[in-house]
Amino acid sequence: MLTGFLRTIVLFSVTSVVLRLMGKRQLAQLQPYEVVITLMISDLATLPMADVEIPLLSGVVSILTLLLVHSLLSALSYASLRMRRIICGRPSVLVRDGKICEKELAKLCFDLSDLMEGMRSGGVIGLGEAGSVVLETNGSLSVFPSADNRPATRGEMKLPQVYDGIPLTLILDGQMQERSMRIAGLEPGWLRRILQGQGIERDKDVLIATLDTQGSLLVQEKGDDGRLLTLDVLKPGQVRWQHAQEDDHRGGDAVAARPAEHGGAAFRGEADERGDGENAGDSLSAGAE
């Protein structure tokens, strides 16, 4: 019994490490060869656990061999477009200019009902709204509305361009995300003063608090009766996130962001000018739900 327990722990650890090394992608985003390798790894991991007569080392070696095969195929697909087409295939156009490509559907054995379902999932209600639909190499559908049904962009409406980046999560499940605060150049005390101005005394009373690139702070309190607040705490012109790579993006840490033109002192100064949340309460745009 102890042997089976230890074998399971070893195989679980090896499989988890191998799948992590293969990359962070969902099953629906995997290429066909990656799906095959993933299924084979899961099968190879279960055999030594179910049968103690099978040497543990043989299962580990087989799993590591599949990792090597995956790395080799990935390197070939990245290095050569021709090899990528051989290994992964090519995208297929299922709808072109609003017209279904019947021959392509028959060639791929793709059901018409699945096509309509995929279009609805992509935000297109009917065929009349579809411009193009592409079946990607990983099996997902990319749906592009026709020109008459696409939402107008700010450029088309000749509106001034507004920077729109990824919001920073400042509080998550009652815990201050200090790393996000440092990235934004903000002090935890600055945020706590704003929350206290809204009657929120403790961090743990907040379910989530995010700051977007328009200077808007969204706060939701815990509990079914918790309020949902939106406060304009910074001027949009002062907020600039610069994207950078996160080595260990986890939990509530937002994608790396830092003011491009103003340092943290400028943010704290703006907060001080606004009265540390007292004036922020005047800009409340959404109350309790």
C-alpha positions in Angstrom: 0.0 0.0 0.0 2.8 2.4 0.9 4.5 1.5 -2.4 1.4 2.4 -4.4 1.1 5.7 -2.5 4.7 6.6 -3.2 4.4 5.6 -6.9 1.3 7.8 -7.2 3.1 10.8 -5.7 6.1 10.4 -7.9 4.1 10.0 -11.1 1.8 12.9 -10.2 4.7 15.2 -9.6 6.5 14.2 -12.8 3.3 14.6 -14.9 2.5 18.0 -13.4 6.0 19.2 -14.1 5.9 17.9 -17.7 2.5 19.5 -18.4 3.7 22.8 -16.9 6.8 22.7 -19.2 4.5 22.1 -22.2 3.0 25.5 -21.6 0.0 27.2 -20.0 -2.8 26.6 -22.5 -6.3 25.2 -22.2 -7.3 22.0 -23.8 -9.3 23.8 -26.5 -6.2 25.8 -27.5 -3.9 22.8 -28.0 -2.8 21.7 -31.4 -3.7 18.1 -32.5 -0.2 16.8 -31.7 -0.4 18.4 -28.3 -3.7 16.7 -27.6 -2.3 13.3 -28.6 0.8 13.8 -26.4 -1.3 15.0 -23.4 -3.6 11.9 -23.7 -0.6 9.6 -24.0 1.0 11.2 -20.9 -2.1 10.6 -18.8 -2.3 7.0 -20.0 1.4 6.3 -19.3 1.0 7.9 -15.8 -1.9 5.6 -14.8 -0.4 2.3 -15.9 2.4 2.2 -13.3 -0.1 3.3 -10.6 -2.5 0.6 -11.5 0.0 -2.2 -11.8 2.9 -2.3 -9.4 4.6 -4.9 -11.6 5.3 -2.2 -14.2 8.6 -0.5 -13.3 8.1 3.0 -12.1 11.2 4.2 -14.1 9.7 3.0 -17.4 6.7 5.2 -16.9 8.8 8.2 -16.0 11.1 7.6 -19.0 8.2 7.4 -21.4 6.7 10.6 -20.1 10.0 12.4 -20.4 10.3 11.1 -23.9 7.0 12.5 -24.9 8.1 15.9 -23.4 11.1 15.7 -25.7 9.0 14.9 -28.7 6.7 17.9 -27.8 9.7 20.2 -27.5 11.1 19.0 -30.8 7.8 19.4 -32.7 7.2 22.8 -31.1 10.7 24.0 -32.1 10.2 22.8 -35.7 6.8 24.5 -36.0 8.3 27.8 -34.8 11.4 27.5 -36.9 9.7 26.8 -40.3 6.3 27.8 -41.6 6.2 24.8 -43.9 6.8 22.5 -40.9 4.1 24.3 -38.9 1.6 23.7 -41.7 2.6 20.0 -41.8 2.4 19.5 -38.1 -0.5 21.8 -37.2 -2.4 22.2 -40.5 -3.9 25.4 -41.9 -6.9 27.4 -40.9 -10.0 26.8 -42.9 -12.6 29.4 -44.0 -16.1 28.1 -43.4 -18.0 31.3 -44.1 -16.7 33.8 -46.7 -18.5 37.1 -47.3 -21.6 35.8 -45.5 -21.8 32.6 -47.6 -21.2 29.2 -46.2 -18.5 27.2 -47.9 -20.2 23.8 -48.3 -17.2 22.0 -49.8 -15.0 23.0 -46.9 -17.6 21.8 -44.4 -17.9 18.5 -46.1 -14.1 18.2 -46.4 -13.7 18.8 -42.6 -16.7 16.7 -41.6 -17.9 19.9 -39.8 -21.6 19.8 -38.9 -23.7 22.8 -39.9 -25.3 22.9 -36.5 -21.9 23.2 -34.9 -21.1 26.1 -37.2 -24.2 28.0 -36.2 -23.5 27.3 -32.5 -20.0 28.6 -32.9 -21.2 31.7 -34.6 -23.6 32.4 -31.8 -20.8 31.9 -29.3 -18.8 34.4 -31.3 -21.5 37.1 -30.9 -23.1 36.6 -34.3 -26.8 35.7 -34.0 -27.5 34.7 -37.6 -25.8 34.1 -40.9 -26.8 37.5 -42.2 -24.6 39.2 -39.6 -21.5 37.0 -40.4 -18.8 38.3 -42.6 -16.2 35.5 -42.2 -15.9 32.4 -40.0 -12.5 30.6 -39.7 -11.8 27.2 -38.2 -8.4 27.6 -36.6 -5.9 24.8 -36.4 -6.7 24.2 -32.7 -10.3 23.6 -33.5 -11.7 26.9 -32.3 -13.9 29.2 -34.4 -12.9 32.8 -35.2 -16.1 34.8 -36.1 -15.9 38.1 -37.8 -19.1 40.2 -38.2 -19.8 41.8 -41.6 -18.9 45.4 -42.0 -22.5 46.6 -41.5 -22.7 44.7 -38.2 -19.4 45.6 -36.6 -19.5 48.1 -33.7 -18.2 51.5 -34.6 -14.7 52.2 -33.3 -13.6 55.5 -31.8 -11.5 56.2 -34.8 -14.5 55.7 -37.2 -16.5 58.1 -35.0 -13.6 60.5 -35.0 -13.5 60.6 -31.2 -10.3 61.3 -29.3 -8.2 58.1 -28.6 -8.3 56.9 -25.0 -5.6 54.7 -23.5 -7.2 51.5 -22.4 -5.0 49.0 -20.5 -5.5 46.1 -18.1 -6.9 47.2 -14.7 -4.8 46.6 -11.6 -6.3 44.4 -8.8 -5.5 46.3 -5.6 -7.5 44.1 -3.2 -8.6 40.5 -3.8 -10.8 38.6 -1.3 -9.9 41.0 1.5 -6.2 41.0 1.0 -4.2 44.0 -0.1 -2.2 43.2 -3.3 1.0 45.0 -2.3 2.8 44.0 -5.4 0.2 45.6 -7.6 0.3 48.7 -5.4 4.0 49.0 -5.9 3.7 48.5 -9.6 1.2 51.3 -9.8 3.3 53.6 -7.5 0.6 53.8 -4.9 0.7 53.4 -1.1 -1.7 51.1 0.7 -2.6 53.9 3.1 -3.8 56.0 0.1 -6.3 53.2 -0.8 -7.3 52.7 2.8 -8.2 56.3 3.3 -10.4 56.2 0.2 -12.2 53.1 1.5 -12.6 54.7 5.0 -14.2 57.7 3.3 -16.8 55.3 2.0 -17.4 53.7 5.3 -15.2 50.6 4.7 -12.8 50.3 7.7 -11.0 47.0 7.0 -9.4 45.4 3.9 -11.1 42.1 4.7 -14.5 43.7 4.1 -13.6 44.2 0.4 -14.2 41.3 -2.0 -12.4 43.0 -4.9 -11.0 46.5 -5.7 -9.6 47.4 -9.1 -8.1 50.5 -10.6 -8.5 51.0 -14.4 -6.6 53.2 -16.8 -9.2 55.9 -16.7 -8.5 56.4 -13.0 -11.7 54.7 -11.9 -11.6 52.6 -8.7 -14.2 49.8 -8.6 -14.9 48.4 -5.1 -17.2 45.5 -4.2 -17.9 44.7 -0.6 -18.3 41.2 0.7 -21.7 39.7 1.4 -24.9 39.5 -0.5 -25.8 43.0 0.5 -22.3 44.4 -0.2 -22.2 47.6 -2.1 -20.6 48.0 -5.6 -18.9 51.4 -5.8 -17.2 53.2 -8.6 -15.0 56.1 -7.7 -13.1 58.5 -9.9 -9.9 58.8 -7.9 -7.4 59.8 -10.6 -7.5 61.9 -13.8 -7.4 59.8 -16.9 -4.5 61.8 -18.3 -2.4 60.8 -15.3 -2.9 57.0 -15.7 -0.5 55.1 -18.0 0.2 51.4 -17.7 3.3 50.1 -19.4 3.0 46.4 -20.1 5.9 44.2 -19.0 6.4 40.5 -18.4 5.5 39.1 -15.0 7.7 36.2 -13.9 5.2 34.9 -11.4 1.8 36.3 -12.3 -0.5 34.8 -9.7 -3.6 35.5 -7.6 -4.6 39.2 -7.8 -1.3 40.5 -9.2 -2.2 42.4 -12.3 -0.1 42.5 -15.4 2.8 44.7 -14.8 1.9 48.3 -15.0 3.7 51.5 -14.1 3.0 55.2 -14.8 4.8 56.1 -18.0 4.9 59.8 -17.5 4.3 60.3 -13.8 5.9 58.5 -10.8 4.3 57.2 -7.8 4.7 60.5 -6.0 2.5 62.1 -8.7 -0.3 59.6 -7.9 0.0 60.2 -4.2 0.0 63.9 -4.8 -3.2 63.7 -6.8 -4.8 61.7 -4.1 -3.8 64.3 -1.5 -5.3 67.1 -3.6 -8.5 65.2 -3.7 -8.6 64.9 0.0 -7.7 61.2 0.3 -11.1 59.9 -0.7 -13.4 62.5 0.8 -13.9 64.2 -2.6 -13.7 60.8 -4.3 -17.0 60.0 -2.6 -18.6 62.9 -4.5 -17.9 61.1 -7.8 -19.7 58.0 -6.8 -21.3 56.7 -9.9 -22.8 53.5 -8.8 -24.2 52.6 -5.4 -25.4 49.4 -3.8 -26.8 46.7 -6.0 
